[in-house]
Amino acid sequence: MIEVRPAVPADAPELVRLRNLMFEAMPGTAALAGPGPWQATAEQILRERLAVPAEALTMPSFVIDDAERPGRLAACAVGTFEQRLPAPGNPDGRFGFVFNICTDPGHRLRGYARACTEALLAWFDTRRVGRIDLHASSGGEQLYRSLGFGEHSVALSRQRSY
């Protein structure tokens, strides 16, 4: 049985390590992966967001521990929760975004990404989140489709470096 648990602030460094592994595996971002100031900022944000009471959580995160290496994570799934204004297609205005789904290379093909993602989706379901988006890599697309994700309109995006 796969044991998935909610992430805690102490998991922040490992969540960032897995995030970096995810970037290394993605075409177009591999060259950007590695040590950098983004990691310290990401760790700080995770520590802060995971330290809030459960009812105030805006960055739900689920992990699987590496049974062979205490203190290490084998896999994770992270999301964000946002309360927006209601709309006809989302009458409660609850919006979720799934990202940072990664399995350590030594633990792949065991169903860990699916288990973490299912736990995250269940968390969203208990909060009646009407819309959940994600950006799928080619490696993860089949998993996400099997969990009910499909095509949606593409939004415009603005990106700047500061």
N, C-alpha and C positions, 0 to 999 in steps of 0.2 A: 504494500500500500504506500502511495506517495503522500508524505506529510507536508502540507502547505501551511504556512503560518503568516500572520500579518507581520510586516517589517516593523522594526523598532529603531529608534535613533542610532543605536550602536551598529546597525547594519549599514549605515551611510557609506563608509569607505568601500565596502564590498559592492554595494549597489553602483557606485561610481566605477569600480573596477570592471564590473560586468557591462556597464554602459560603454566603457572604452572598448571592450571586446566586440560589442555590437557595432560600433563605428568602424573598427578594423575590418569587419566582415562585410561592410556595405560598400558597394561600388560608389565612388565619388567622395567618400568620406574617409577612406582608409588612410590617405596621406595626411589627414588632419588629426588622426587619432594619436594618442600618446600623451606624455606629460604636458601640462599646460595650466594656466590660471583657471580655466574652466572647471577643472577637477575640484579645486578647493572651494570654489563657489557652489558647485553642485553638491558637494558634501555638506556644506553649511546649510543650504536650502533644505536638503533631505532631513538633516538633524532637526531643524526647526519645524518643518511640516509634519514629521512623524512624531513629534513630542506633544502635539495638541490632543485634547480629549477626543475620544472616538466620534462624538456627535459633531465636532467641529472640523473633522478631517477633510482636507481638500486635495491631498495627494495619497490616495490609497495605494498601498504597495504590498505585494505578496511574494514570499520567498520560499525556497527549499534549501535547507542546510546541507552542506557537504558532509556526509556521515564519516568520511575518512579523514577530513581535515577540520577539526573544530575551529570555529570562528570564520570559516569560509562559507560562501554561498555557492550552491550548484546552479541555481536559476532564479529568475525574478520576472515580475510583471509590475509595472508602475503606471498609474493613471492620474488624471486630474479630474476634479469635480468642480463644476461651476454652476451657480444659480444665475440664470439669465432671465430676462423678461419672457413671460409666456408668449407663445405664438400658435397659430392654428395647427401647425404640424407638431408642436411640442407644448401642449397646454399647461404643463407644470413648469416649463422653462428650465428643466434640469438637463445639463449637458455634461457628457463625459468624453475624455480623450484618453486613449490607450497608447502608451509608448514604452520604450525601454524594456522590451521583452527580450531576454537573453538567457541562454544556457551556456555554462562553461563548457569548452570543447570536450573535456573529459567526461561529461555527463550527458551528452546529446543522444538523441534517439531513444529516450526512456520515457517520454511523455511529460517531462518536467515543464516545458513551455506551455503545453496545453493545460496542465494542472494549475499553474500560476495564473494563466489567463482566465480560466474558468472561475477561479476564486475571485479575481478582480471583477469579472462580469456579474457574478452573484452579488458582490458588494454593491455594484451599481443597481442591480435589480431590486435589492431590498430598499433602496432609496428612490425607486421609481424614476430612474434616469431615462428620459424619453429618447435621447439620441446619444449615440456613442460613436466617435470617429477614431480612425487610426490611419497611419500611412504604412502600407505594407511593403516589405522588401519582397523580392521574388522568392526568397527562401521561406518566408512566412505566409505568403498569400494563401496557400492551400489550407493551412491551419485556420486562418481567420475566416475564410469562406465556410469552412465546416462548422464554425461557431456562429454563423448567421450574418456575417458581414458581406456587404455587396457594394456595387457601384453607387456613388452619390455625386451630385454636382460638384465640380471643382471650384473652389473659392479662389479669388485673387489673393495674392500674398505680397506683403512688402517686407523686405528684410534690409537691415542696416547694421553695420558694424560700428560699435562705439568704443 
